[in-house]
Structure formats: C-alpha cells, structure tokens
Amino acid sequence: MMQSLKIENLSIAYGSKVILKDINLDISGGEIICLIGASGCGKSTLLNAVAGLVPLRSGSIRLDGEVVTGPSADRVMVFQEDAVFPWMKVRQNVEFGLEVKGVPAAERKAIVNDKLRAVELTGVEDLYPRQLSGGMRKRVDLARALAVNPSMILMDEPYGALDAMTKERLQVQFLDVCRTTSATSLFVTHDIEEALFVGDRIVVLGRNPGRVVHVIDVPFGKKRTLDLKRSAELQHLRGEIADLIH
C-alpha cells in the first residue's frame, strides 16, 4: 500500500549541537527519494528520525497523516552492514519479523517463498549467511524487510560496501521490487550516479547544520536499465549535482 510521508520544520540536536535544522519534505506514496550530501550533513540522522529512532527537537514527521512517535513495522531499515542473523538460516532470517507479528506458519512459509523469489534467492533457503556472498546477504536483508509488507523502506547506504557489478545488479533489483510492491523509499547514498539511477527525486543536504539546499527531479521515467548510466544526460546531471555538493 502506497503511503505518503510529510516532514515539517524538523530540527534535531545532540546537546547544543544542531544536526538538522528546519527540514521540510513531502514524499508521495510509491516515490523513491535519494538523500545525498557531504559527510556529516545529517543524512543518516534524518533516516533514523523517520524510522522513529531519534528524538526531534522540533517539527513533526507524519506517515499518511499519522505522527511518527517511534519505531514500527510499517517502516523498515536496510543498512550498509549486514544485519542478517548469522546463527539463522536464510528462511529463518526472512521470516523473523513475521514470527514476531504472530503470523501462522503456513502463511509465513508462503510469504518467505514469495519474497525470496522477488530477490532471486530461491534455492538458498537452508543455507547460513556465512555460505553466501556479500550481495546475497544484502538480498536476504531486503527480503526480510519486504516480508512484513512495510509502507516505507529506509535504505542507509545499503550497497556502499559491495563491488561495482554486484551493486548495479542490486540497484536494478531494488527498482523492480519497489515498482512491484509500490513501496515508498528514502534512500541515503554518497553515490550521485546511484541516486540518479534509483531515485525519482534527489534531495541535497547542506551541513552545519544539515538543511535542504536543493531538490532535483530525476527526468528518466520509471523503467530504467543499466544503459542509462552510460548516457550523456545522466553523466551531465551527475557533474551538475557534484558541483552543487562541493
């Protein structure tokens, strides 16, 4: 189910240090918003605030009109570091959130099978994370996030530690999953090319304190292939956004 997110006049501080100031952002249901900016500008802090993990100094965050007051299964996070449980097999990892919610075993099995198909991991259900590549473990992370049918997927530099080819494959897969499920996503990245490839809009944050300095509409439509990355238009935009950041 597509749900919109509205951030109004949000400010966050740790003691006397203001991390984010007067952030205003509207995200439509089903939209992928990429957050980019120099290190220390507060991208991950903003993501954690949407997840309900960080107290606000002022302002509000609303998901479909409901104020976000803490963590919830309708907002799931995928981190750069592997978050899979090493002592659990793939199937157990993916169904963990479903067990917590009390979903019956037969229904859990069907959901897990569906999500493993969606991320192309059918056949590895009984393997442990140590038996998988880094890219496969990241797909387990995504499958586990999708299993609870979230309204929002919060991505914190999820592919930053992967090699270029694996990263590109997972970017395409992420787009396919988002279009299929109509999930709304907030995606933090340092990679401008990645932001242009997966994002519907790019939000550039300045720093000291973190604030929205530019919002860029990505003009490439919904259906994207890796050929887009080699296009002159994308590379030209990449240069323009790099200038904005630096």
Secondary structure, DSSP 8 states (H G I E B T S, - for coil): ----EEEEEEEEEETTEEEEEEEEEEE-TT-EEEEEESTTSSHHHHHHHHTT-S--SEEEEEETTEE--S--TTEEEEESS--S-TTS-HHHHHHHHHHHTT--HHHHHHHHHHHHHHTT-TT-TT--GGGS-HHHHHHHHHHHHHHT--SEEEEESTTTTS-HHHHHHHHHHHHHHHHHHT-EEEEE-S-HHHHHHH-SEEEEEETTTBEEEEEEE--S-S---GGGGGSHHHHHHHHHHHHHH-
